Each structure stands twice: as structure tokens, then as C-alpha cells.
Amino acid sequence: MSLMKSFAKETVVYGLGSVLPKLLNFIFASVFLTRIVNQADFGIHGILYGFVSLILVVITFRMETAFFRFGSKQKNRAAAFSNATWIIWSLSLVAFVLSILFSSYIASLLTTAADSRYVIWFAFIALFDSISALPFAKLRLESRPVKFMFIKIFNAIFTVVFILVFLLLVPQFHDGFDIIGPYFGVQLTKLDYVFLANVLASGMMFLLLLKEYRFLKFSLDRDYINKLVKYAAPLVIVGIAAVINNAADRYLIKELYNPDGIALDAAGLYNGCVKLAVFMTLFTTAFNYAAEPFFFKNHDNKDSTTIYGKVTLAYSIVAGAVFLFITLYLDILKLMIDSAYHIGIGIVPILTLAYLFLGLYYNFAIWYKLTDRTVVGAYIGSLGAAITIVFNIILIPTIGYEGAAWTSLLCYFVMALVAYWTGSKQYPIHYPMKKMLIYLLSCVLIFVGFTSIQGYISNDIVKYTIASMLLAGYLYVAYSREKDYLLSH
């Protein structure tokens, strides 16, 4: 099987493993949660998941990427895995204890001190997810996407099942859904049980991954640890910047939106609309799951720079199709969230395009990981975080949550541009930029053209027939023109 076909196969399997669980979570969060919790609680939901994303970056210390770098050769894999594991476990336990001890203070910074128990739930979630991170990376490096897929789907299904049990089934046999709070003298909310369900599912996910620790060595190699930390430290800055770029907007909307008591509602409204752009983030995540270990394993291939360029072209084409799918069928997709959120639907195309450029950044940024120049990633990530903070501060008070969406687009576009420019100087990769730009520009023009005429089409069948023809036409042209070129390796 050719390298590109093998990569495509793994992308599909990782797609099922990462997309299906998140799609299930998306459908559930959009259809169910937006209807059973108010917008303020959904704002808290978005802020806290953004917070745990930040914590996970710090306590995993980007050891997954360091493991790919130093464990890509079989002879080095056991040492890289063992030493990286002890780094993650040490940081995770420290973070867990500190989160419990200072839960009220942390909650006061995020929402209010009264939400301290939410922080405790997330301390458990972060602990289980962090110590599961390296086993998942091991599955990716060893090309075992089926087990990866199974556990990811298992985790998502059980999260949903636990939530349904707590919020729908328990009240059928109990006076209300709160079956735990009375035993501890507190009154738990529906949001508590959403988070508790995540704790239970994450704990079960870790148990399924325990087998991956069977070759763990209990001896530490100080030199090896120093090598891992030196490589990964700049990537931690990249990861923190990524969380700021991806999740700080909810917090900044809460802080900067008009002070008439609805700022948290606005954050919840924004968080609900972000869910509709999730198809792009799902594709980008699936692609990156397969691409990152693929890039490292093929670094020594004499045609590696050409292959990397083809991978990025493939991403551009498929990401363009995902963009068209979301934007051309947005009037249908919006039915997945409660009608109270529809007022913010205009930000979805902006965010979808932003996440497309984020995927391009992942592709362009591989050069500094391959060449151990991870400090460059720290500079680019810091630039992106600065853009996120500065432009949100400028735009949110002026044009509201729409300013957060435009800021995301600007941030990811600049990061992709800088990653491409620096890479072209330090590690030239044969990107077919002309083709990529043509496909991406075509998608934007198709969207703009369809948007300008759809208001004049009263018949939905006609409207979506046109949308389907446009999407199918784009895919047909791209497939017929690029199939032989992409599969030539």
C-alpha cells in the first residue's frame, strides 16, 4: 500500500475514533444540553472546559509530541515512554492536589467562588485525561488506530449514558435528579451531574488503557528526562497559546461584553454557536491525529518534503469541502441547537474558516517539530495569543461576540502565514500553494455566491439542490484533477 493510501486509511480510522465521539458529544450538547440548562450555565460549561484544556496542556507537558520525536524508532520507544510517563504523572498529581486545595480561589477567577465544586469535578477529569494521554499517543505511534477508536467512542458513549441516567432516568424513581448532594449537605445542579458523568467516563477510559503501561520502567534516566523537557518546554507555550486562542473568547466575552447582567448569557450563546463549527474542528483533529506521527515516521524518507506537501494539499481540499458543507447547509444544522441560540448563527461561517486555517497552521508548523526548533513554535503561539487578547479587548466591547469570531479568524490566518514563511526559510517543503489557494478561494466564492442568492429562493428543495450541486461539483473537480498526483507516493 502506498504511503498516501496508508495515511488516508489511518486518517479515516482516527476520524472515526475522534470525530464520532466528539460528534456524539456535539449532538448531545447541542440538542440536549442547550435545552435543559440555561445560557448562563452553558457559559460556565464552556469556560470550565476551556480551563481544563489549559491545565491539560501544562500537566501533560506536550509529552505526546516529545514521545513521537524520540520514540519514533522502536529501539528508543520504551525509554521515551517510561520517562515521559513519570513526567506526566508527577505534574498531574501536583495539579490535582492544588486544584482541590484552592478550588474556591480558582472558581472565583473563572466564574464565582460558589462554583468551587465544579473545579473539583474538573480536577478529577484533568487527572484521568492527563494520565491517559501518553497511552493514546503510543497507540498512534504504533499505528493501532482501531483500539484508539474503540476507547474514544466508548468514552463518549458512557459520558452520554451517565448524563441520561442522572438527568432523565433517576427522576423516574427518585424525587428529583439530585441523589448524591443530600448525603453531603449540598444541593447539586444539573450541571454538576453533567460534569460528574464526564468524571466517571474518563475514569473508565483510563482503566481501558492500563494495559499500555505494562512495559513501564520504574527507573528514571535524568539525561533522557532533560532531553524530553528541553524539546517539549516551548511546545507547552504553544499549547497554552492554543488554549487561549481557542477558549479564552468565552471568558473574555463574559468579562468584556456589556455589563447589564447578560455577559454570561452572551458567553453561553457564543459557546452554543461554536458547536456548529465543530465539524471543521473534528476533521482537523482527526487529520492531525494521523498526520503528526506520520510526519515523524517518514522524516527520513528521501521524498518526505514532497509527501508533506501532498498531505497539506489533501487537507486543503477536504477542509474546503467541510467548510462548504457547514455553510451551505447552515439553516439545517442550526436546528441542532435551541432556537434561543439562532440569533448568533452568523458567526458560524467565520469560525469555520478560522478553524480551517488552524488546520493549515498544524501542517505548516511541522517543520519546527521535525528540526527540534520548537522555540519557534513558542514565538508563533505567543503571537497568536497576543492577537487573541488584544483584538478581543478591542472588538468585543464594540461589536460583541462577533468580534471574538473575527479575532479567531485573524489569529489563525496570521499563525498559518508565519508558520509557512518561517518554514520556507528553515526547512523548505514542496507545498503546491497555487493549487491550495485556488481550492480555498473557490470555496469562499461558492459560499459568498450561494449566500447572496439564497434569500431569493423560497423553495427549500430548490435551495438545497443547488447547495448539493455546488458541493458535489467542487468535490468532483478536485478529485478528478488531483487523484493521480496525491496517490503517486
Buried (B, 14 or more C-beta within 10 A) or exposed (E): EEBBEEBBBBBBBBBBBBBBBBBBBBBBBBBBBBEBBBBBBBBBBBBBBBBBBBBBBBBBBBBBBBBBBBBBEEEBBEBBBBBBBBBBBEBBBEBBEEBBEBBBEBBBEBBEBEBBBBBBBBBBBBBBBBBBBBBBBBBBBBBBBEBBBEBBBBBBBBBBBBBBBBBEEBEEEEEEBBBEBEEEEEEBBBBBBBBBBBBBBBBBBBEBBEEBBEEEEEEEBEEBBEBBBEBBBBBBBBBBBBBBBBBBBBBBBBBBBEEEEBBBBBBBBBBBBBBBBBBBBBBBBBBBBBBBBBBBBBBEEEBBBBBBBBBBBBBBBBBBBBBBBBBBBBBEBBEBBBEBBBEBBEBBBBBBBBBBBBBBBBBBBBBBBBEEBBBBBBBBBBBBBEBBBEBBBEBBEEEBBBBBBBBBBBBBBBBBBBBBEBBBEEBEBBBBBEBBEBBBEBBBEBBEEBEEEBEEBEEEEEBBEBBEEBBEEBBEEBEEBBEEBBBEB
